[in-house]
Every structure is written in structure tokens, then in C-alpha cells.
Amino acid sequence: MDSANLFQLGTGLETGAHAEDTSGPHVPALFDETRDDHFIRRDGDVFAGTHLILEVVNGHGLDDETRIQQAFRDCVTDCGATLLHIHTHKFSPQGVSGVAVLAESHISVHTWPEIGYGAFDVFMCGDADPWRAVAVLKRHFHTENVRVKELRRGSGLVSDHAAA
């Protein structure tokens, strides 16, 4: 495999990340009062992030890679997130898969345009509001039928007192 293929796969790319420190216990750092944890506190719950499972039903333009990329960008902007990278792939004869990597996590999709269906995931932590993506997807894919399920990722792992 040549270096162009390695780049395409994402292998060997410099991310600015550092190797994980495995030298000692990590849980106490969670309780450091100076730590900016980005945990979400809502309704007495503390959790890492909101993960929305969104189903676009009777959508239009779900075979258009450019439209999907723009929908990702508009979701990022409207939700108050930070875009790091977008990668999409157009299938033949139809369908698109893609991911927008965010500082706050990700947005992903796989589409079945022949039936007007798009399966989106929007997972965000911190101050970003993934619920704003619903209106963006309705607008971009010309449908009012967007089904949503919410998961609170990491719920119950950290108490509000410990994370404060």
C-alpha cells in the first residue's frame, strides 16, 4: 500500500495528539477542581454528551454528497460546535456515507436515497446543542419527518458533586 492509500485511510496523520499517559491512576484527575470537564448537567443528571439518533424520512437530496457536506457544516454552525474534518463517500448506484469529526465528537450519516431515508448520528459534548441539528436536517432534505432518540452518554458515571 503506498503512502497515498495510507493517507486516505487516515494512517500516519499528525493530529497534534499525544500518547496516552499510562503511568498512574487517572480517576483522581477527574476530581481536580481546576479541571474544565465539559460534562453536561441537566435535570439533576451529569453526563459526557448528548447523542441523538436521527432518522430522516421522506427526505430529498440524500444522494447528493455536496448537500450532505453542507448539511454537516450547517449543523456544526447552528449547534455551536467546532468542525475538525468532513469525509464522505458516494456509493454507486446510490447512497452516501459520511462523518464530520468535531472537537465535541461527531456527526455521521448513511443514506438510502431510493427510499428517502437517512440515518444520522449527532453526538456532542460541552456547550454544543445537538438538538439544533433537527431543524437543519429538515431544511436540507425537505421533510418534516425527522425521528429523534436521545441518549445521554456517560450518564451515572460521575456524580454532580464529583464533577463540580
N, C-alpha and C positions, 0 to 999 in steps of 0.2 A: 504494500500500500504506500503510495507516495505521500509527500507532505501535504499536498492539496487535499487529499482524502482525509488525512488526519485532522486538518483544519476544519473540514466540513463536518466531521464527527464531533468536533469540539475538544479533541485531544491535544494536549500540549499548549493550550491557550493560556497566556498570562492573565490572571484575574485580579491580581493585587491581594489575593487571599494568602494567609499564612498557614503553615501546617498547624494542625490541632495540637494544643499543649496537653499531653497526657501524663505530665509529671506529678500531679497530685489531685486531691479532691476538688471537684468543680461546683458542687452544690452550694457551699458557703458563699461563693461569689454572687449567687442569686439574691442573697440577703444583704449584700453590701448596700448601705443607704445611698451611696453616690452613684449606683448603677442606674442608668436610664433603660429600663427593661422593656418598654413598648408593649407591655401587657395591656389588654383591654379590660376595663372594669365596667360592667353593665348589669343592672338588676341583681346586685349582690354576688355576681359571678366574676371570676378572674380567669382569663383565657388568653392564649397566644395570638389567635387571629380568627377572623370570620371567613368561613369557606362557604361560598354559595355554589350550589349545583343548579345551573340554569338550563332549561330546555326551550329553545326557540322552536315554536310550532307554527306551521303555515308561513314560514319565512320565505323571503325572496332575495336573491343575490348571494345565496350561500355557496355558490360555486365560483365566486369572484374573489380571488386571492387578494387583490388590491383593496376591495371593500372590507374584507375581514381585517387586514392590517390597519386600515383607518379606524375601524370599529375598536380594535385594541387600543390605538392611540387615544381615541376619544374617551374610552373607558378610563384609561390611566389619568387623563386630564381631569375629567369630571369627578373621579373618585378621590383625587388628591394624592395620587401615588407617584412613584418615580420609575420611569422606564429605563431598563438597562439594555434590553435586546429583544428583537422580534425575529422569529424564524417560522416560516410557513412552507407547506409543501402542497402543490396542486396534483391531485391524482387524475388518471385517465381511466375511464371517460369522464368521471366527475368526482367531486369531493375535495375538501381541503382539510388538512390538519395543521395546527399551529400552536405556538406558545409565545407569550410575551413574558419575559423574565423581568421581575420588578424588584426593587430594593425591599419592598414589602411582601413579596412572594411571587405570585404568577397569575396569569390568565391563560387558559388553554381552550382549544376547540377541536372538534371533529365534526364534519358536516356530511349529511346525506341530502344533497340538493334535490335529488329526484323525488323526494317526498316532503321537501320543505322543512327539514329538521336539522337543527344544530345543537350539539351537546357542548355546553360551555362550563368551565370551572373558573371561578373568580375567588382567589384566596388572598386576603390582605391582612396584615397586622398593623399595629400602631394606629395613627390617626386617620388613615385612609378609610373611606366609606364605600365598601363594595356594593352596597345596595343601589348606589347611583348608576351602576352598570346596567341595571334593568331597563331604564329609560333609553340608554344609548343603544342597546340591542334592539329594542322595539323600533327605534327610529331608523337604524341602519338596515334592518331586514324587513321593514314594512309589515309588522304584525303587532297585534295587541296581545297575542298569546305567548307569553313567556312564563313558564312554570319555574318556581323557585323553591329550593330546600336549603335551609341554613344549618351549618354545623359550626359549633364553637370549638375550634381545635385547641387541645390542651386544657379544656375545662376540668377543674378539680385537681389539677396537678400542683397548683400553688395557691395558698390562701391569700386573701387580700392583705392581711397583716404582714405575711412574709414577703410579699412583693412590694409593699409600700416603702 
